[in-house]
């Protein structure tokens, strides 16, 4: 049968449209089986707890469909991240990860994946404020006073963080670079032992997540010098930001959700939209704030830009401080 030009165009248009309609139908039906959220930490920690809150709310939004949290601790989140990078690109395996996702690349860690190209960004989930606290007898009370103290000191001023090569450690290195002062990082394995030594006066300063330092600031055992966030803390507005002294100084510590690259666009957009509805909800906000975190949602495009920008920023800080993966 001879096709007229009009009939040929109609057939061709149909051939192009059918795959698109199929993908849209798959997105509308998603999920049809259990979704896994993998975290790179053991059960019971803040990342795991947040993942379980998100999983429960996603399951409810999806009409009771199963959302499973799977713990794969080890190698500084690399084991979990690798598992997701190599998972099928169908939207059924996701990764909830903190800032170590970008820092591992920034410090030159040899990785079996590229965080810029091997993942499909979905949304940020929460942000964690990083603060600079001090022993209550430390002479400086502000960033300008700290800088003056460091410049007249005969030896570097020690500062602690919850662990080497993390965002809090790099926050201190960035302050050193911006202010042109001499400070020495003291390694600790977690906030608790570091806070004990700062309270006891064995180390004068510490960069730490606000939620872990807050009780000691409120009890008067520590003093809050400044926040590393872009904005002042809602529950401690008297504390200035470091950026008020050094514009552009911002430490953004996010937890965010990604999947393997290649997730079909309709599924990715539906997944991101559903996650953002949950993160922006009053129910999620109440649960997140109990963990000392602030809900923060973004589009996939916004999260992709955050990942690239954070890698570039921390790579520059790490290079200037001669920090490399061990």
N, C-alpha and C positions, 0 to 999 in steps of 0.2 A: 504494500500500500504506500502510495506516495504521500509524504508529509508536506503540508503547506508550511510556509515560513512561520506563520502564527502558531500552528500546532507544534512545530519543532521547538520554538521558544518556550511554549507552555510545558512541554516535556522536560526540557533542560532546566527550567525553573523548578519543576517538581523534584528533579534529581538533586538539586542543590538544597532544597528546603527540607527534604526528608531527614537527612542526618541532623540538621539543626532542630527539627521538631522532636526527634528521638532524644537528643541531649536534654532538651527542655523537659520532656516527659520524665526522664531519669531524675532530673533535679527536683521535680515536683513530688516524685515518689520517695526521694531520699529522706531518711535512710530506710532500707528494707531489711537490714541485718545489723548485728551489734557493731557499734563504733568504739574503737579503742583510743583512749588518751594515755599516752606514755609519758612518764615523768622520770627524770634521771636521779631521783633521790629515794631513800627508803620510805616506807609508810610511816605516817605520823608527823612528818615535818610540814612546814608551811606551804611548800609547793604541792605536796601530796594532798594536804587538806583543801587547798584551793581547787585542785583538780577534781576532787570528789564533790565539792559544792557545785562546780560547773557541770559535772556529769549528771548529778541529780536533777538540776534545773533543765538541762538539755533533754534528758529523758522525759521529763514532764511535758516539755514543749512539743516533743515528738510523739506524744500519745502513748508513753510508756515503753517506747523502744529502748533496748538495752544500751547503756553507755558505760563501758568498763574502764577503770583506771588500772594501768599496769605499771608496776615499779621496776625500773631497770637502773639501779644505782651503779656508780663506778666510773672511773677515769674522768672525773670532773664533768659529768653529763655527756661525755662523748659516746658512751655505749648506747644510751637511749637515743641520742640524736642520729647516730649511724643507722639504728634500726628503722627510724622513720624515713630517713633519706632513701633507704633501699626498699621501702614498702611499696605495694602497688599504688598507683596514682588514681585511686578511686574515691577518696574522701572518707575512708573507713579506718585509717590509721593517722592519728594526730599527735603532736608533741606540744606539751605545755612546758615552757622553759623560761628561766630567768636570764639576766644579762650575760651569764657565762657563755651563752650561745654566740655572742659577738666578740667577747673578750678573748676566747680561745683562738680565734682567728687573728685578732689584733696583736696578740703577743707572739705570733709566729708558731703556734702549735701545729704540728703536722697532723692533718685531719683527713679522714677518708671521704670527705664531703666538702662542698663549698656553700656556706650559709647564704651567699648572695644569689646562687643559681640553682641549688638542688632542693629548694623548698618553696612551697606556695604559701605566702603570708595570708593569715586569716583575720586576726584582730589582736590588739593588745587586750589584756584582761585587767591588770591592776598596775599601779605605780607605787614604788616604795621610796619615801624620802630618805636621803642620806644626810646626816648631820655631823657637825664637828662639836664634840663635847670635851670638857676638860675637868681635871681634878679641881675641887672647889677652892684649893689654895693656890692654883696657878695664877700668876700675877695679871695676865691679860684677860680682858672680858669681851673684847671685840676683835675683828680681823685686823684693823689698823694697829691695835695694841699688840696683837700677836706678831705681826710683821716687825714692829719696832723691837719687840723682845728678841725675836730670832736674829735680827741684824746686829744686836749688841752682845749676843751670847757668844761665849768662847767656843762652845761645842754645838753640834747640831741638836735641835730639839727633837726628842723622840715622839713618834706618834704610832698608835696601834690601829689595827683593823681586824675584822673577823677572820682574815686569812690572806695569804700572799696571792698577788696577781688577780684579786677580785676588784669589783667596782669601787669599794671603799679604799683599798690600797691605792688604786689609780687616782682616786679623788685627791688623796694627799699629795701624790706626785704632781698632779696638775696644779695644785695650789703652790707647791714649791716653784714650779716653772713660771707661773703667772706672776707671783710676787717676788721672785728672785731671791728666795731665802733658802737656808740650809736646814733640812729636816731629815730624820732617819726613821725609816719604817721598821717596826718591831713586829715580827710574825707571831700570830696566834692561830689556834685551831678553834674558831668559833667566837661568838660575841661574849659568852659568859666568862671565860677565863680572862679575856682582854679587859672587860668591864671591871672585873675584880681587881686587876692590877692598876687600872686608872683610878678607881675609887680609893685604893690603898696608897696612891701616890707613887707607885713604882714606875709608871709611865704617865706623863702629864696630859697627853692629848689622844683623842681617838676619833676616827671617822667610822660611823656605825649607822645601820638602819634606825630610823627614828623610833619604830615600835619597840626595839629592844632597849634603847637608852631612855625612853620617855619616863618609865617609872622612877628611875634614879634621879632624873632631872626634877621631877615633881616632888620627890622626897627630900631634895636638897643635897643629895650625895654627890651629884655632878652639876656642873653648870653648862648651859647651852650657849656656845659661842656664835654659831651661825648655821644656816641650812644650805646645803649644796643644790637645792632645787631651784627652778626658775622663779618660783613664787614663795612668799613667806608661808609658814605652816599655819593652817587654819586654827589649830589648837595651841599654837605658841607664836602668835603674830608679833610679839615683841622682839623675836630673834630675827635679825636681818639676814638676807641672803648673801652669800659670798660674792654673787654677781653685782651687788650694790657697790662693792669695792673694786671688783675686777669684772667689768662687763663681758658677757659671753661665757663666763664660767658657769656651767650647768652640768650636774650629774643626774641623769635620768635613769633610774633603775626600774625597768619594766619587767613584768611577766607577760608572755604573749603566746599565742597559739599559731602553729604552722602545720602544714601537711607536706607530703613529698611533692616535688614539682610535677606539673602535668595534670593536676586535678582538673577535670573538665570545668570550664568557666561557669556554666550555669550552677553546678554543684558548689563550686567555690563561693559564688556570690550568695547562694541560699544559706550555706553554712555560716558565712561571715555575717549575714543579716540576722540570722537566728541567734548567734553568739552575741551580737551587739545589743539586741533586744534584751537579753538576759543581763548582760553587764550593766546596761543602763537602767535596770529595774531597781525599785526600792528594796525588794527582797534580797537581791544579790549585794546591794550596797551595805545593808545591815550586817550580812554575814562577813563580807570582806573587811569591813571596818573593825570587826571583832578580832581580826588577825593583824590589825594595824596597817592595812593597805587601803589604797583609794582606787575605786573602780575607774577604769580608763579604757574606752573602746576606740577603735580606729577602723577605717576601711583597709582592704588588702593593699591598696596603692599607698596609703599613708604608712602602713607598717613596713612595706618594702623600703620606703625612703628612710624611715627610722633606722632600720637594720644597716643600710649602707652608710648613713651618716655616723652612727655610733661606731662602726668598725673603723672608719677613717679617723674619727676623733681619738679613739683609744690607741690606735696604731701609732699616731703621732706622739701621744704622751708616753707610750711604752718605749718607743725608739729613743726619745730624748732622755728617758730615765734608765736606758739600757736594761729594760725588763724583757726577758725572753722566757719561753716555756722551758722547763727543766726536763 
